[in-house]
């Protein structure tokens, strides 16, 4: 799954880590699992080896998402979100 972001300022970055945290994806069964993620320009590629066709994604989906670390280069954090794949 690849997410596109708008309003990223001068670009996306990972804060206080060497890997993105806080992303989950779900397949057609709707069950969310933790996902790996990496920044590619103004996009974020998200995957989990056990889900071939993800249909939902969420980020920082907790009451206190302390590990969420997707920021823009102006040091503003990405807001929590949940979304579905557009078909």
Secondary structure as UniProt FT lines:
FT   STRAND          2..4
FT   TURN            9..10
FT   STRAND          12..14
FT   STRAND          23..26
FT   TURN            28..29
FT   STRAND          32..34
FT   STRAND          36..40
FT   TURN            41..42
FT   STRAND          43..47
FT   TURN            49..50
FT   STRAND          56..59
FT   TURN            63..64
FT   TURN            66..67
FT   STRAND          70..72
FT   TURN            73..74
FT   STRAND          81..84
//
